[in-house]
Amino acid sequence: MEFTKLKSSDTEPSSTFNKRRELWLLVYASNSCKLVRDLCNEAISGACQEGDSTYTGIINAIYVVYARSYYWCRSIGKLTEDDLPPGSKCLHIEMLRFRDKLYAHKDLDAVQEESEIFNTVRAVVIDGRITMVSNELLPRGPKLQSIMEHVEKLEEHFNTRVRALLQEIRRPGWPSDGEYILNMDAMSDEVFKAVPEAYATASVNKLAEPVISPER
């Protein structure tokens, strides 16, 4: 895990600030893995077919969402390969490579997978009429299943670290039941800030899972 450098200041950051940044990144990564798992399920379900715009969009989203916690989050930092569980590195590197060259944006360098070359712009001529297309790499069921298993393993790994970190930073006066924002003020010693009740939403409550809550 790498953290962004703080601007020079006469005041030293809180002793818990890096732990709060670590917690922020781990929860972000866990939620990203959950979303990737759901997207893979949608692609495999048959609700959309390979070649459909919706299917292509889902594939692009899988790679972009997966990679986002491994690129710099402004004022926070990023995860690195050292944050992965054992045996996860190969598929991880492949997914970041495809994110960089195919899905988040296009590089001019072509990408060859098996016998086909991707990341090219092609001319398709039918009856003398030219159509210009950019070809997409669309992973099939077995690859999506491998990605699902990969992110499930990562999600469990990150949630385990979240639980341990919450126990580590827990202190007397731990908040009562309610909704709170993780305090990212570097100079503050407060771990959480209360959110006005009116801000609570069904979607936020739905995301809250006991797996990332500390034991009482």
N, CA and C of each residue as an Amber inpcrd file, in Angstrom:
protein
   648
   0.8450000  -1.1770000   0.0000000   0.0000000   0.0000000   0.0000000
   0.8850000   1.2330000   0.0000000   0.5390000   2.2130000  -0.8350000
   1.2890000   3.4600000  -0.9100000   0.3390000   4.6150000  -0.6260000
   0.8060000   5.5790000   0.1620000  -0.0140000   6.7320000   0.4980000
   0.5170000   7.9750000  -0.2060000  -0.3890000   8.8820000  -0.5380000
   0.0330000  10.1550000  -1.1050000   0.7420000  10.9670000  -0.0270000
   1.7000000  11.7710000  -0.4480000   2.4560000  12.5860000   0.4960000
   1.6350000  13.8090000   0.8880000   1.6840000  14.1290000   2.1750000
   0.9930000  15.3120000   2.6580000   1.8230000  16.5570000   2.3650000
   1.1320000  17.6580000   2.1080000   1.8460000  18.9150000   1.9260000
   2.5120000  19.3060000   3.2410000   3.6400000  19.9920000   3.1350000
   4.3720000  20.3900000   4.3320000   3.4750000  21.2160000   5.2510000
   3.5680000  20.9510000   6.5290000   2.7300000  21.6410000   7.5000000
   3.4660000  21.7120000   8.8320000   3.1420000  22.7370000   9.6030000
   3.7400000  22.8580000  10.9300000   3.1480000  21.8370000  11.8970000
   2.0010000  21.2740000  11.5220000   1.3080000  20.3360000  12.3910000
   1.5220000  18.9090000  11.9060000   1.8410000  18.0130000  12.7990000
   2.0210000  16.6070000  12.4430000   0.6630000  15.9370000  12.2800000
   0.5190000  15.0600000  11.2990000  -0.7530000  14.3550000  11.1340000
  -1.0330000  13.4370000  12.3230000  -2.3000000  13.1070000  12.4870000
  -2.7220000  12.2250000  13.5690000  -2.0420000  10.8610000  13.4510000
  -1.8000000  10.2380000  14.5920000  -1.1590000   8.9150000  14.6110000
  -2.0290000   7.8510000  13.9550000  -3.3290000   8.1170000  13.8300000
  -4.2250000   7.1250000  13.2120000  -4.5110000   7.4290000  11.7380000
  -3.9380000   8.5020000  11.2140000  -4.3290000   8.9160000   9.8640000
  -3.9970000   7.8660000   8.8110000  -2.7860000   7.2800000   8.8670000
  -2.4360000   6.2610000   7.8840000  -3.3130000   5.0180000   8.0170000
  -3.7030000   4.6990000   9.2350000  -4.6090000   3.5570000   9.4230000
  -5.9860000   3.8630000   8.8340000  -6.4130000   5.1140000   8.9470000
  -7.6850000   5.4990000   8.3490000  -7.5930000   5.4700000   6.8240000
  -6.4520000   5.8850000   6.2820000  -6.2680000   5.8080000   4.8300000
  -6.2390000   4.3480000   4.3730000  -5.5890000   3.5110000   5.1350000
  -5.5680000   2.0830000   4.8180000  -6.9750000   1.5070000   4.8480000
  -7.7520000   1.8730000   5.8650000  -9.1260000   1.3980000   5.9710000
  -9.9530000   1.8650000   4.7800000  -9.7900000   3.1290000   4.3950000
 -10.5070000   3.6910000   3.2380000 -10.2190000   2.8640000   1.9830000
  -8.9380000   2.5810000   1.7300000  -8.5540000   1.8470000   0.5240000
  -9.0550000   0.4060000   0.5510000  -8.9870000  -0.2450000   1.7090000
  -9.4220000  -1.6390000   1.8050000 -10.9280000  -1.7750000   1.5710000
 -11.7120000  -0.8550000   2.1460000 -13.1610000  -0.9000000   1.9350000
 -13.4890000  -0.6020000   0.4740000 -12.8020000   0.3690000  -0.1110000
 -12.9790000   0.7100000  -1.5260000 -12.6720000  -0.4990000  -2.4040000
 -11.5810000  -1.1980000  -2.1030000 -11.1940000  -2.3760000  -2.8780000
 -12.1970000  -3.5110000  -2.7040000 -12.6620000  -3.7270000  -1.4840000
 -13.6440000  -4.7780000  -1.2290000 -14.9370000  -4.5160000  -1.9830000
 -15.4180000  -3.2810000  -1.9370000 -16.6470000  -2.9390000  -2.6610000
 -16.4540000  -3.0760000  -4.1660000 -15.2710000  -2.7320000  -4.6580000
 -14.9800000  -2.8780000  -6.0830000 -15.0220000  -4.3450000  -6.4950000
 -14.4530000  -5.2170000  -5.6610000 -14.4690000  -6.6540000  -5.9570000
 -15.8980000  -7.1890000  -5.9850000 -16.7240000  -6.7350000  -5.0730000
 -18.1190000  -7.1680000  -5.0320000 -18.8370000  -6.7430000  -6.3030000
 -18.5930000  -5.5110000  -6.7520000 -19.2230000  -5.0250000  -7.9770000
 -18.7490000  -5.8210000  -9.1840000 -17.4490000  -6.1280000  -9.2530000
 -16.9210000  -6.9380000 -10.3570000 -17.5840000  -8.3130000 -10.3690000
 -17.7390000  -8.9070000  -9.1890000 -18.4010000 -10.2170000  -9.0990000
 -19.8280000 -10.1420000  -9.6460000 -20.5580000  -9.1030000  -9.2820000
 -21.9280000  -8.9450000  -9.7660000 -21.9660000  -8.7200000 -11.2820000
 -21.0050000  -7.9610000 -11.8020000 -20.9440000  -7.7180000 -13.2470000
 -20.6340000  -9.0040000 -14.0120000 -19.7260000  -9.8210000 -13.4770000
 -19.4230000 -11.1070000 -14.1120000 -20.6630000 -11.9980000 -14.1340000
 -21.3830000 -12.0190000 -13.0270000 -22.6230000 -12.7960000 -12.9630000
 -23.6070000 -12.3490000 -14.0230000 -23.7090000 -11.0430000 -14.2090000
 -24.6420000 -10.4950000 -15.2080000 -24.2340000 -10.9150000 -16.6140000
 -22.9210000 -10.8620000 -16.8940000 -22.4440000 -11.2420000 -18.2260000
 -22.6650000 -12.7260000 -18.5030000 -22.4980000 -13.5580000 -17.4790000
 -22.6390000 -15.0070000 -17.6430000 -24.1040000 -15.4330000 -17.6730000
 -24.9750000 -14.6330000 -17.1100000 -26.3830000 -15.0130000 -16.9310000
 -27.1410000 -15.2340000 -18.2340000 -26.6430000 -14.6530000 -19.3200000
 -27.3650000 -14.7740000 -20.5860000 -28.3690000 -13.6610000 -20.8120000
 -28.4510000 -12.7200000 -19.8910000 -29.3880000 -11.6020000 -20.0440000
 -29.0110000 -10.7330000 -21.2360000 -27.7180000 -10.7100000 -21.5570000
 -27.2570000 -10.0120000 -22.7580000 -26.2900000 -10.9400000 -23.4930000
 -26.1830000 -10.7550000 -24.7750000 -25.3990000 -11.6550000 -25.5990000
 -24.0860000 -11.0200000 -26.0370000 -23.0750000 -11.8660000 -26.2030000
 -21.7870000 -11.3870000 -26.6930000 -21.9710000 -10.6300000 -27.9990000
 -21.4010000  -9.4570000 -28.0760000 -21.5530000  -8.6210000 -29.2590000
 -22.5330000  -7.4880000 -29.0510000 -23.4580000  -7.6620000 -28.0820000
 -24.3750000  -6.5770000 -27.7490000 -23.5960000  -5.4290000 -27.1130000
 -24.1000000  -4.2270000 -27.2930000 -23.4610000  -3.0690000 -26.6660000
 -23.4640000  -3.2020000 -25.1470000 -24.5610000  -3.7480000 -24.5960000
 -24.6440000  -3.9110000 -23.1430000 -23.5750000  -4.8750000 -22.6510000
 -23.3900000  -5.9820000 -23.3510000 -22.3780000  -6.9680000 -22.9660000
 -20.9850000  -6.3400000 -23.0200000 -20.7090000  -5.6200000 -24.1080000
 -19.4020000  -4.9730000 -24.2540000 -19.1720000  -3.9600000 -23.1430000
 -20.2220000  -3.2180000 -22.7860000 -20.1040000  -2.2430000 -21.7060000
 -19.8150000  -2.9020000 -20.3700000 -20.4500000  -4.0480000 -20.1130000
 -20.2110000  -4.7760000 -18.8690000 -18.7630000  -5.2440000 -18.7920000
 -18.2380000  -5.7550000 -19.8990000 -16.8470000  -6.2120000 -19.9120000
 -15.9000000  -5.0550000 -19.6150000 -16.1380000  -3.9180000 -20.2590000
 -15.3080000  -2.7380000 -19.9870000 -15.3800000  -2.3580000 -18.5120000
 -16.5890000  -2.3870000 -17.9460000 -16.7710000  -2.0070000 -16.5390000
 -16.0410000  -2.9630000 -15.6040000 -16.0410000  -4.2510000 -15.9230000
 -15.3650000  -5.2390000 -15.0760000 -13.9000000  -4.8670000 -14.8790000
 -13.2190000  -4.5370000 -15.9630000 -11.7910000  -4.2460000 -15.8730000
 -11.5200000  -2.8840000 -15.2520000 -12.3400000  -1.9070000 -15.5790000
 -12.1320000  -0.5690000 -15.0260000 -12.4090000  -0.5560000 -13.5230000
 -13.5050000  -1.1600000 -13.0970000 -13.8580000  -1.1860000 -11.6770000
 -12.8270000  -1.9920000 -10.8880000 -12.4060000  -3.1170000 -11.4370000
 -11.4130000  -3.9330000 -10.7380000 -10.1540000  -3.1240000 -10.4390000
  -9.7140000  -2.3450000 -11.4020000  -8.3960000  -1.7070000 -11.3050000
  -8.3860000  -0.4310000 -10.4850000  -9.5360000   0.1530000 -10.1770000
  -9.5300000   1.5230000  -9.6780000  -8.8130000   1.7060000  -8.3440000
  -8.8290000   0.7090000  -7.4690000  -8.1530000   0.8950000  -6.1730000
  -6.6390000   0.6780000  -6.2720000  -6.1440000   0.2760000  -7.4600000
  -4.7010000   0.0850000  -7.6540000  -4.0660000   1.2670000  -8.3850000
  -4.8560000   2.3210000  -8.5920000  -4.3370000   3.5580000  -9.1620000
  -4.5570000   4.6640000  -8.1300000  -3.7880000   5.7060000  -8.2240000
  -3.7820000   6.7230000  -7.1740000  -5.1560000   7.3230000  -6.9450000
  -5.6160000   7.2470000  -5.7040000  -6.8120000   7.9460000  -5.2630000
  -6.3340000   9.2440000  -4.6280000  -6.7470000  10.3480000  -5.1510000
  -6.2140000  11.6390000  -4.7370000  -6.3270000  11.8420000  -3.2180000
  -5.2360000  12.2480000  -2.6350000  -5.1360000  12.5400000  -1.1940000
  -5.2120000  11.2930000  -0.3080000  -5.3010000  10.1160000  -0.9170000
  -5.3690000   8.8750000  -0.1370000  -4.1510000   8.0060000  -0.4380000
  -4.1220000   7.4130000  -1.6140000  -3.0460000   6.5070000  -1.9950000
  -3.5660000   5.4140000  -2.9070000  -2.9520000   4.2600000  -2.8600000
  -3.3830000   3.1470000  -3.7030000  -2.9250000   1.8340000  -3.1010000
  -3.5860000   0.7520000  -3.5080000  -3.1260000  -0.5830000  -3.1600000
  -2.0040000  -0.9940000  -4.1130000  -1.1950000  -1.9410000  -3.6890000
  -0.1240000  -2.4640000  -4.5260000  -0.2220000  -3.9870000  -4.5530000
   0.6670000  -4.6060000  -5.3040000   0.6860000  -6.0720000  -5.3710000
   0.9240000  -6.7010000  -4.0060000   1.5940000  -5.9780000  -3.1150000
   1.8490000  -6.5070000  -1.7740000   0.5690000  -6.6880000  -0.9640000
  -0.5090000  -6.0500000  -1.3900000  -1.7830000  -6.1610000  -0.6770000
  -2.6220000  -7.3480000  -1.1410000  -2.1370000  -8.0820000  -2.1310000
  -2.8810000  -9.2210000  -2.6640000  -2.6320000 -10.4740000  -1.8360000
  -3.6130000 -11.3630000  -1.7760000  -3.3740000 -12.6630000  -1.1330000
  -2.4990000 -13.5390000  -2.0190000  -1.8690000 -14.5740000  -1.4650000
  -1.0000000 -15.4480000  -2.2570000  -1.7380000 -16.0580000  -3.4500000
  -1.0400000 -16.1720000  -4.5790000  -1.5910000 -16.8230000  -5.7500000
  -2.4800000 -15.9520000  -6.6140000  -2.5510000 -14.6600000  -6.3170000
  -3.4620000 -13.7780000  -7.0490000  -2.7520000 -12.8840000  -8.0670000
  -1.4420000 -12.9430000  -8.0990000  -0.6800000 -11.9490000  -8.8450000
  -0.8580000 -12.0570000 -10.3640000  -0.8590000 -13.2580000 -10.9210000
  -0.8610000 -13.4160000 -12.3870000  -2.1120000 -12.8160000 -13.0240000
  -3.2860000 -13.2040000 -12.5260000  -4.5300000 -12.6820000 -13.0960000
  -4.6480000 -11.1860000 -12.8160000  -4.1800000 -10.7540000 -11.6660000
  -4.1900000  -9.3340000 -11.3270000  -3.4100000  -8.5170000 -12.3510000
  -2.2000000  -8.9490000 -12.6730000  -1.3570000  -8.2360000 -13.6400000
  -2.0250000  -8.2160000 -15.0070000  -2.6250000  -9.3360000 -15.3940000
  -3.3110000  -9.3950000 -16.6920000  -4.4710000  -8.4030000 -16.7460000
  -5.2420000  -8.3280000 -15.6680000  -6.3980000  -7.4350000 -15.6670000
  -5.9780000  -5.9690000 -15.7160000  -4.9030000  -5.6180000 -15.0210000
  -4.4260000  -4.2430000 -15.0960000  -3.8800000  -3.9260000 -16.4880000
  -3.2270000  -4.8950000 -17.0960000  -2.6820000  -4.6710000 -18.4520000
  -3.8130000  -4.4270000 -19.4460000  -4.8610000  -5.2450000 -19.3640000
  -5.9860000  -5.0570000 -20.2770000  -6.7370000  -3.7630000 -19.9740000
  -6.8170000  -3.4080000 -18.6910000  -7.4490000  -2.1290000 -18.3390000
  -6.7110000  -0.9860000 -19.0190000  -5.3780000  -1.0310000 -18.9800000
  -4.5700000   0.0630000 -19.5150000  -4.5930000   0.1180000 -21.0320000
  -4.5970000  -1.0440000 -21.6880000  -4.4340000  -1.0760000 -23.1330000
  -5.7330000  -1.2310000 -23.9150000  -6.7940000  -1.7280000 -23.2630000
  -8.0030000  -2.0440000 -24.0130000  -9.2760000  -1.3900000 -23.4970000
  -9.4270000  -1.3090000 -22.1850000 -10.7520000  -1.0090000 -21.6470000
 -10.9080000   0.4040000 -21.0970000  -9.9690000   0.8930000 -20.2990000
 -10.1040000   2.2540000 -19.7790000  -9.8090000   3.2710000 -20.8710000
  -8.8820000   2.9290000 -21.7370000  -8.5530000   3.7450000 -22.9090000
  -7.7830000   2.8600000 -23.8650000  -7.5560000   3.3360000 -25.0630000
  -6.8730000   2.5430000 -26.0780000  -5.4450000   3.0390000 -26.2820000
  -4.5150000   2.1040000 -26.3050000  -3.1550000   2.4190000 -26.7170000
  -3.0010000   2.0460000 -28.1900000  -2.0640000   2.6840000 -28.8560000
  -1.8350000   2.3630000 -30.2640000  -1.2620000   0.9570000 -30.4120000
  -0.5200000   0.5040000 -29.4050000   0.0590000  -0.8400000 -29.4870000
  -1.0560000  -1.8750000 -29.5480000  -0.9250000  -2.7840000 -30.4930000
  -1.9070000  -3.8560000 -30.6150000  -1.6970000  -4.8840000 -29.5030000
  -2.7500000  -5.5950000 -29.1640000  -2.6950000  -6.6490000 -28.1610000
  -3.1250000  -7.9460000 -28.8160000  -2.2570000  -8.9520000 -28.7690000
  -2.5880000 -10.2350000 -29.3950000  -2.9330000 -11.2560000 -28.3250000
  -4.0870000 -11.8680000 -28.4700000  -4.5240000 -12.9530000 -27.6130000
  -4.8530000 -14.1370000 -28.5000000  -4.1010000 -15.2160000 -28.2750000
  -4.2150000 -16.4020000 -29.1210000  -3.9610000 -15.9970000 -30.5710000
  -4.9100000 -16.1960000 -31.4650000  -4.6410000 -15.9480000 -32.8790000
  -5.1830000 -14.6150000 -33.3740000  -5.8400000 -13.8390000 -32.4830000
  -6.4670000 -12.6010000 -32.9270000  -5.7620000 -11.3860000 -32.3260000
  -5.6920000 -10.3300000 -33.1230000  -5.0710000  -9.0850000 -32.6880000
  -6.1630000  -8.0720000 -32.3630000  -6.0890000  -7.4970000 -31.1600000
  -7.0820000  -6.5220000 -30.7130000  -6.4520000  -5.1420000 -30.6090000
  -7.2930000  -4.1650000 -30.3230000  -6.8520000  -2.7860000 -30.1990000
  -6.4900000  -2.1970000 -31.5550000  -7.1610000  -2.6540000 -32.5730000
  -6.9220000  -2.1410000 -33.9180000  -8.1990000  -1.4980000 -34.4470000
  -8.0250000  -0.5710000 -35.3570000  -9.1530000  -0.0120000 -36.0970000
  -9.1220000  -0.6210000 -37.4880000 -10.2590000  -1.1760000 -37.9070000
 -10.2860000  -1.9390000 -39.1470000 -11.3230000  -1.3950000 -40.1290000
 -11.0690000  -1.6660000 -41.3700000 -12.0250000  -1.3310000 -42.4230000
 -12.7040000  -2.6230000 -42.8790000 -14.0200000  -2.6490000 -42.7960000
 -14.7980000  -3.7830000 -43.2980000 -15.4900000  -3.3280000 -44.5750000
 -15.1870000  -3.9960000 -45.6810000 -15.7220000  -3.5990000 -46.9790000
 -16.7280000  -4.6390000 -47.4440000 -17.9680000  -4.2340000 -47.6660000
 -19.0320000  -5.1080000 -48.1690000 -19.7020000  -4.4020000 -49.3330000
 -19.6590000  -5.0680000 -50.5090000 -20.2260000  -4.4910000 -51.7300000
 -19.6660000  -3.0950000 -52.0040000 -18.3860000  -2.9240000 -51.7220000
 -17.7230000  -1.6580000 -51.9940000 -17.9560000  -0.5860000 -50.9510000
 -18.7710000  -0.8750000 -49.9450000 -19.0700000   0.1130000 -48.8980000
 -18.1610000  -0.1320000 -47.6950000 -17.4850000   0.9030000 -47.2370000
 -16.5180000   0.7720000 -46.1550000 -17.1480000   1.1740000 -44.8210000
 -16.9660000   0.2870000 -43.8200000 -17.3450000   0.6000000 -42.4440000
 -16.1000000   0.4900000 -41.5750000 -15.8550000   1.4920000 -40.7710000
 -14.6890000   1.4980000 -39.8830000 -15.1170000   1.0370000 -38.4910000
 -14.3860000   0.0700000 -37.9220000 -14.7240000  -0.4780000 -36.6110000
 -13.4600000  -0.6280000 -35.7590000 -13.6510000  -0.5820000 -34.4420000
 -12.5810000  -0.8690000 -33.4800000 -12.9290000  -2.1750000 -32.7900000
 -12.0480000  -3.1650000 -32.8790000 -12.3980000  -4.4850000 -32.3400000
 -12.1490000  -4.5850000 -30.8490000 -13.0370000  -5.2610000 -30.1550000
 -13.0040000  -5.3950000 -28.7050000 -12.6540000  -6.8300000 -28.3170000
 -11.8820000  -6.9600000 -27.2510000 -11.6010000  -8.2840000 -26.6790000
 -12.7130000  -8.6070000 -25.6910000 -13.4880000  -9.6430000 -25.9680000
 -14.6200000 -10.0090000 -25.1290000 -14.3770000 -11.3790000 -24.4940000
 -13.9380000 -11.4070000 -23.2350000 -13.6720000 -12.6960000 -22.5740000
 -14.9350000 -13.5190000 -22.4370000 -14.8070000 -14.8180000 -22.6250000
 -15.9670000 -15.7090000 -22.5560000 -16.1360000 -16.2970000 -21.1540000
 -17.1230000 -17.1570000 -21.0370000 -17.5310000 -17.7050000 -19.7520000
 -16.4150000 -18.1960000 -18.8480000 -15.5410000 -19.0690000 -19.3330000
 -14.4740000 -19.5920000 -18.4540000 -13.5760000 -18.4970000 -17.8780000
 -13.2410000 -17.4990000 -18.6810000 -12.4060000 -16.4010000 -18.1890000
 -13.1700000 -15.5880000 -17.1520000 -14.4570000 -15.3190000 -17.4050000
 -15.2560000 -14.5620000 -16.4380000 -15.4110000 -15.3360000 -15.1300000
 -15.5150000 -16.6610000 -15.2330000 -15.6000000 -17.4840000 -14.0260000
 -14.3070000 -17.3790000 -13.2210000 -13.1750000 -17.3610000 -13.9190000
 -11.8850000 -17.2080000 -13.2380000 -11.7860000 -15.8480000 -12.5510000
 -12.2960000 -14.8210000 -13.2190000 -12.2810000 -13.4850000 -12.6250000
 -13.1610000 -13.4500000 -11.3810000 -14.3250000 -14.0920000 -11.4420000
 -15.2170000 -14.1450000 -10.2850000 -14.5350000 -14.8000000  -9.0920000
 -13.9020000 -15.9210000  -9.3150000 -13.2100000 -16.6210000  -8.2340000
 -12.0710000 -15.7670000  -7.6760000 -11.4070000 -15.0490000  -8.5690000
 -10.3000000 -14.1770000  -8.1690000 -10.7950000 -13.0640000  -7.2470000
 -11.8580000 -12.3670000  -7.6460000 -12.3200000 -11.2320000  -6.8360000
 -13.0040000 -11.6910000  -5.5510000 -13.6050000 -12.8850000  -5.5590000
 -14.1700000 -13.4210000  -4.3180000 -13.0660000 -13.6430000  -3.2830000
 -11.9400000 -14.1680000  -3.7510000 -10.7990000 -14.3830000  -2.8610000
 -10.2660000 -13.0540000  -2.3390000 -10.1820000 -12.0620000  -3.2200000
  -9.7000000 -10.7460000  -2.8100000 -10.6640000 -10.0780000  -1.8320000
 -11.9520000 -10.1840000  -2.1110000 -12.9490000  -9.5620000  -1.2380000
 -12.8510000 -10.1150000   0.1860000 -12.7220000 -11.4310000   0.3050000
 -12.5740000 -12.0450000   1.6240000 -11.2870000 -11.5730000   2.3010000
 -10.2180000 -11.4970000   1.5190000  -8.9190000 -11.0520000   2.0470000
  -9.0000000  -9.6180000   2.5650000  -9.5980000  -8.7240000   1.7800000
  -9.6970000  -7.3250000   2.1860000 -10.6140000  -7.1620000   3.4010000
 -11.7160000  -7.8980000   3.4340000 -12.6350000  -7.7940000   4.5660000
 -11.9880000  -8.2890000   5.8660000 -11.1600000  -9.3150000   5.7650000
 -10.4290000  -9.7930000   6.9430000  -9.5090000  -8.7050000   7.4760000
  -8.8400000  -8.0190000   6.5740000  -7.9550000  -6.9280000   6.9800000
  -8.7440000  -5.7520000   7.5550000  -9.9240000  -5.4890000   7.0000000
 -10.7740000  -4.4200000   7.5240000 -11.1710000  -4.7170000   8.9690000
 -11.5870000  -5.9590000   9.2330000 -11.9880000  -6.3290000  10.5940000
 -10.8290000  -6.1440000  11.5760000  -9.6490000  -6.5910000  11.1630000
  -8.4800000  -6.4740000  12.0360000  -8.1270000  -5.0050000  12.2810000
  -8.2340000  -4.1970000  11.2510000  -7.8830000  -2.7900000  11.3810000
  -8.8810000  -2.0480000  12.2590000 -10.1640000  -2.3760000  12.1400000
 -11.1710000  -1.7560000  12.9950000 -10.9120000  -2.0670000  14.4680000
 -10.5340000  -3.3130000  14.7370000 -10.2200000  -3.6780000  16.1230000
  -8.9810000  -2.9300000  16.6110000  -8.0470000  -2.7150000  15.7020000
  -6.7870000  -2.0570000  16.0810000  -7.0060000  -0.5900000  16.4500000
  -7.9020000   0.0940000  15.7370000  -8.0860000   1.5290000  15.9870000
  -9.2500000   1.8030000  16.9290000  -9.9170000   0.7290000  17.3760000
 -11.0480000   0.9300000  18.2840000 -10.5720000   1.5490000  19.5960000
 -11.3980000   2.3990000  20.1550000 -11.0270000   3.1050000  21.3730000
 -12.2690000   3.3220000  22.2270000 -12.0980000   3.7130000  23.5090000
 -13.2540000   4.0250000  24.3570000 -14.1270000   5.0980000  23.7070000
 -15.4400000   4.9640000  23.8650000 -16.3510000   5.9140000  23.2530000
 -16.6420000   5.6100000  21.8010000 -16.3980000   4.3440000  21.4070000
 -16.7080000   3.9150000  20.0350000 -18.1560000   4.2580000  19.7180000
 -18.4320000   4.7630000  18.5290000 -19.7800000   5.2550000  18.2340000
 -20.8780000   4.2270000  18.4840000 -22.0270000   4.7280000  18.8960000
 -23.2120000   3.8870000  19.0630000 -23.8220000   3.6100000  17.6890000
 -24.8890000   2.8360000  17.6650000 -25.5310000   2.5030000  16.3980000
 -25.8750000   3.7800000  15.6190000 -25.6700000   3.7310000  14.3280000
 -25.9380000   4.8900000  13.4910000 -25.0850000   4.8450000  12.2440000
 -24.9820000   5.9630000  11.5650000 -24.2000000   6.0410000  10.3350000
 -23.1510000   7.1290000  10.4860000 -21.9250000   6.8160000  10.0550000
 -20.8010000   7.7240000  10.2570000 -19.9380000   7.7580000   8.9950000
 -19.2210000   8.8470000   8.8180000 -18.2480000   8.9690000   7.7420000
 -16.8560000   8.7520000   8.3290000 -16.0440000   7.9600000   7.6420000
 -14.6550000   7.8070000   8.0580000 -13.9660000   9.1600000   7.9050000
 -13.4370000   9.6710000   8.9760000 -12.8510000  11.0110000   8.9990000
 -11.4850000  11.0110000   8.3140000 -11.3640000  11.7390000   7.2030000
 -10.1140000  11.7730000   6.4530000  -9.3600000  13.0890000   6.6400000
  -9.6700000  13.7910000   7.7220000  -8.9060000  14.9780000   8.0920000
  -7.5990000  14.5180000   8.7390000  -6.4900000  14.8060000   8.0840000
  -5.1950000  14.2760000   8.5240000  -4.8180000  14.7430000   9.9240000
  -5.2480000  15.9170000  10.3120000  -4.8250000  16.4820000  11.5890000
  -5.7530000  16.1240000  12.7480000  -6.8710000  15.5110000  12.4420000
  -7.8410000  15.1700000  13.4810000  -7.5660000  13.7800000  14.0310000
  -7.8580000  13.5940000  15.3150000  -7.7140000  12.2820000  15.9450000
  -9.0110000  11.4860000  15.8930000 -10.1050000  12.1170000  15.4540000
 -11.3890000  11.4320000  15.3920000 -11.3980000  10.4350000  14.2380000
 -11.8310000   9.2150000  14.5100000 -11.8880000   8.1910000  13.4690000
 -13.1390000   8.3520000  12.6190000 -14.2730000   8.6430000  13.2540000
 -15.5400000   8.7620000  12.5460000 -16.1880000  10.1190000  12.8080000
 -16.9540000  10.5700000  11.8260000 -17.7900000  11.7530000  11.9790000
 -19.2450000  11.3570000  11.7510000 -20.1210000  11.8210000  12.6250000
 -21.5370000  11.4770000  12.5010000 -22.1370000  12.0960000  11.2430000
 -23.0480000  11.3630000  10.6130000 -23.7760000  11.8510000   9.4500000
 -25.1890000  12.1840000   9.8950000 -25.7220000  13.3530000   9.5510000
 -27.1150000  13.6390000   9.8940000 -28.0420000  12.5380000   9.4020000
 -29.0070000  12.1920000  10.2190000 -29.8650000  11.0520000   9.9110000
 -30.5480000  11.1830000   8.5670000 -30.8460000  12.4130000   8.1580000
 -31.5300000  12.6210000   6.8870000 -30.6980000  12.1530000   5.6980000
 -29.3790000  12.0040000   5.8860000 -28.5040000  11.5910000   4.7970000
 -28.5250000  10.0730000   4.5880000 -28.9870000   9.3420000   5.5960000
 -28.9890000   7.8870000   5.4850000 -29.9230000   7.4620000   4.3630000
 -29.4720000   6.5130000   3.5520000 -30.2810000   6.0290000   2.4270000
 -30.3550000   4.5190000   2.4630000 -31.3910000   4.0060000   1.8010000
 -31.5590000   2.5530000   1.7410000 -30.3770000   1.8950000   1.0490000
 -29.8260000   2.5500000   0.0310000 -28.7080000   1.9470000  -0.7050000
 -27.4710000   1.8410000   0.1720000 -27.2190000   2.8480000   1.0100000
 -26.0640000   2.7930000   1.9160000 -26.2600000   1.6930000   2.9400000
 -27.4530000   1.6140000   3.5140000 -27.7180000   0.5730000   4.5070000
 -27.5940000  -0.8190000   3.9050000 -27.9650000  -0.9500000   2.6440000
 -27.8880000  -2.2460000   1.9740000 -26.4380000  -2.7030000   1.8320000
 -25.5310000  -1.7330000   1.6520000 -24.1120000  -2.0650000   1.5010000
 -23.4710000  -2.4890000   2.8100000 -24.0780000  -2.0930000   3.9220000
 -23.4950000  -2.3980000   5.2280000 -23.6510000  -3.8750000   5.5380000
 -22.5350000  -4.5600000   5.7320000 -22.5710000  -5.9930000   6.0020000
 -21.8650000  -6.2750000   7.3240000 -22.3930000  -7.2080000   8.1120000
 -21.7500000  -7.5470000   9.3950000 -20.3010000  -7.9630000   9.2490000
 -19.9110000  -8.4240000   8.0570000 -18.5630000  -8.9380000   7.8680000
 -17.5080000  -7.8720000   8.1090000 -17.8570000  -6.5890000   7.9740000
 -16.8460000  -5.5500000   8.1720000 -17.1100000  -4.7620000   9.4560000
 -17.9390000  -5.2980000  10.3400000 -18.2180000  -4.6280000  11.6010000
 -17.3810000  -5.2420000  12.7110000 -16.8400000  -4.4410000  13.6210000
 -16.0440000  -4.9930000  14.7210000 -16.9280000  -5.6760000  15.7260000
 -16.3700000  -6.6390000  16.4260000 -17.1280000  -7.3050000  17.4850000
 -17.3230000  -6.3340000  18.6350000 -18.4520000  -6.4570000  19.2650000
 -18.7390000  -5.5890000  20.4130000 -18.0580000  -6.1480000  21.6590000
